[in-house]
């Protein structure tokens, strides 16, 4: 594993905005910089939004920067707020939702690294195609996830859960 020098300036970092998923993503440290060891993301989740229940091989560490989330990790639900850290080992089912009235932000470390920009662009395309049929197509979602080693296990949490 070989890290290279990186100075990640907010305005120059790769960003992706997916309003349909309530997600704004900034890649703060890419897999290229870390030699595949680590990806660092900054995410902004709109109120009431979060990912579906899922699992993948990468471990994740979430540092809540602003707001409040409801997490579910391996069936256990709990709240996490600004300043909290949540670690999720690889292979563990998890999800979260922004339970506040305003956007919430997290710093997310993924170990080992993944190409987050490619993953989330592809996921947005699969979800958008599914919406044309009035609901996301689970078989298309499963096929997309299989290419990335991600299993989509259930719907996102509701903010009122």
C-alpha positions as CSV (number, residue, x, y, z in Angstrom):
1,X,0.0,0.0,0.0
2,X,1.4,3.4,-1.0
3,X,-0.1,6.7,-0.2
4,X,0.7,9.8,-2.3
5,X,0.5,13.4,-1.3
6,X,-2.9,15.0,-1.6
7,X,-4.2,18.4,-0.5
8,X,-8.0,18.0,-0.8
9,X,-9.5,21.4,-1.3
10,X,-13.3,21.5,-1.1
11,X,-13.8,23.4,-4.3
12,X,-11.4,21.2,-6.3
13,X,-12.6,17.8,-5.0
14,X,-14.7,15.6,-7.2
15,X,-18.4,16.1,-6.3
16,X,-21.6,14.4,-7.2
17,X,-25.1,15.7,-6.6
18,X,-28.0,13.1,-6.7
19,X,-31.2,14.9,-5.6
20,X,-33.4,11.9,-6.1
21,X,-31.3,10.1,-3.5
22,X,-31.0,13.2,-1.3
23,X,-27.2,12.9,-1.6
24,X,-24.4,15.3,-2.2
25,X,-21.0,13.5,-2.2
26,X,-17.5,14.9,-2.2
27,X,-14.5,12.6,-2.6
28,X,-12.0,14.0,-0.2
29,X,-9.4,11.2,-0.7
30,X,-9.6,8.8,-3.7
31,X,-8.6,5.2,-4.0
32,X,-5.8,6.4,-6.3
33,X,-4.2,8.6,-3.6
34,X,-4.3,5.8,-1.0
35,X,-3.1,3.0,-3.2
36,X,-6.4,1.3,-2.8
37,X,-6.3,1.3,1.0
38,X,-8.8,4.0,1.8
39,X,-11.5,6.3,0.4
40,X,-12.6,9.3,2.3
41,X,-16.0,10.9,1.4
42,X,-17.9,13.8,2.7
43,X,-21.6,13.3,2.3
44,X,-24.6,15.6,2.8
45,X,-27.9,13.8,3.2
46,X,-31.1,15.7,2.8
47,X,-33.7,15.5,5.6
48,X,-35.4,12.1,5.5
49,X,-32.9,10.5,3.2
50,X,-30.4,7.7,3.5
51,X,-29.3,4.5,1.7
52,X,-31.2,1.2,1.6
53,X,-30.3,-1.5,4.0
54,X,-27.1,-3.0,2.5
55,X,-23.8,-4.8,3.1
56,X,-20.4,-4.9,1.4
57,X,-16.9,-6.1,2.1
58,X,-15.6,-2.6,2.9
59,X,-15.5,-1.5,6.5
60,X,-16.9,2.1,7.1
61,X,-16.2,4.7,9.7
62,X,-18.8,7.5,9.9
63,X,-18.0,10.8,11.7
64,X,-21.1,12.9,12.0
65,X,-20.2,16.5,11.3
66,X,-23.7,18.1,11.4
67,X,-27.2,16.9,12.2
68,X,-28.6,13.7,13.6
69,X,-29.0,10.3,12.1
70,X,-30.9,7.1,12.9
71,X,-28.6,4.1,12.2
72,X,-29.4,0.4,11.9
73,X,-26.3,-1.8,12.2
74,X,-26.9,-5.6,12.1
75,X,-30.5,-5.1,13.4
76,X,-29.6,-2.7,16.2
77,X,-31.1,0.9,15.9
78,X,-29.6,3.9,17.5
79,X,-29.2,7.7,17.0
80,X,-25.9,9.4,16.2
81,X,-25.4,13.2,16.3
82,X,-22.7,15.7,15.5
83,X,-19.4,14.6,17.0
84,X,-20.3,10.9,17.1
85,X,-18.4,8.1,15.3
86,X,-20.0,4.9,14.1
87,X,-17.8,2.1,12.8
88,X,-19.3,-0.7,10.7
89,X,-17.2,-3.8,10.0
90,X,-17.1,-5.1,6.4
91,X,-19.9,-7.7,5.7
92,X,-22.3,-6.2,8.2
93,X,-25.9,-5.1,7.2
94,X,-26.4,-1.4,7.8
95,X,-28.3,1.7,6.9
96,X,-29.0,5.2,8.2
97,X,-31.4,8.1,7.7
98,X,-31.1,11.8,8.4
99,X,-33.8,12.4,11.1
100,X,-33.3,16.1,11.3
101,X,-35.2,18.9,9.5
102,X,-32.1,20.2,7.7
103,X,-29.3,18.5,5.7
104,X,-26.9,16.5,7.7
105,X,-23.2,15.9,7.0
106,X,-20.8,13.0,7.6
107,X,-17.2,12.2,6.9
108,X,-17.0,8.6,5.7
109,X,-13.9,6.4,5.6
110,X,-14.1,3.2,3.5
111,X,-11.5,0.5,4.0
112,X,-10.3,-0.9,1.6
113,X,-11.0,1.8,-0.9
114,X,-13.6,1.9,-3.6
115,X,-14.3,4.1,-6.6
116,X,-17.1,6.0,-4.9
117,X,-17.8,8.3,-7.9
118,X,-18.3,5.4,-10.3
119,X,-20.4,3.5,-7.8
120,X,-22.8,6.3,-6.9
121,X,-23.1,7.5,-10.6
122,X,-24.0,3.9,-11.5
123,X,-26.4,3.5,-8.6
124,X,-28.2,6.8,-9.6
125,X,-28.6,5.5,-13.1
126,X,-30.1,2.2,-12.0
127,X,-32.5,3.9,-9.6
128,X,-33.5,6.5,-12.2
129,X,-34.2,3.8,-14.8
130,X,-36.3,2.0,-12.2
131,X,-38.4,5.1,-11.4
132,X,-39.7,5.0,-15.0
133,X,-41.5,1.9,-14.0
134,X,-42.8,3.6,-10.8
135,X,-40.5,1.7,-8.5
136,X,-36.9,0.7,-8.4
137,X,-36.3,-2.6,-10.2
138,X,-34.8,-5.0,-7.6
139,X,-33.3,-7.3,-10.2
140,X,-31.4,-4.4,-11.8
141,X,-30.3,-3.2,-8.4
142,X,-29.1,-6.7,-7.5
143,X,-27.2,-7.0,-10.8
144,X,-25.6,-3.6,-10.3
145,X,-24.7,-4.5,-6.7
146,X,-23.2,-7.8,-7.6
147,X,-20.6,-6.0,-9.8
148,X,-19.5,-4.0,-6.8
149,X,-19.9,-6.7,-4.1
150,X,-22.8,-4.9,-2.6
151,X,-26.0,-6.6,-1.5
152,X,-29.2,-4.5,-1.3
153,X,-31.1,-6.1,1.6
154,X,-34.1,-3.8,2.1
155,X,-35.6,-0.3,1.9
156,X,-34.1,2.8,3.5
157,X,-35.1,3.6,7.0
158,X,-37.9,6.2,7.5
159,X,-37.1,9.2,9.6
160,X,-40.0,8.3,11.8
161,X,-38.7,4.7,12.4
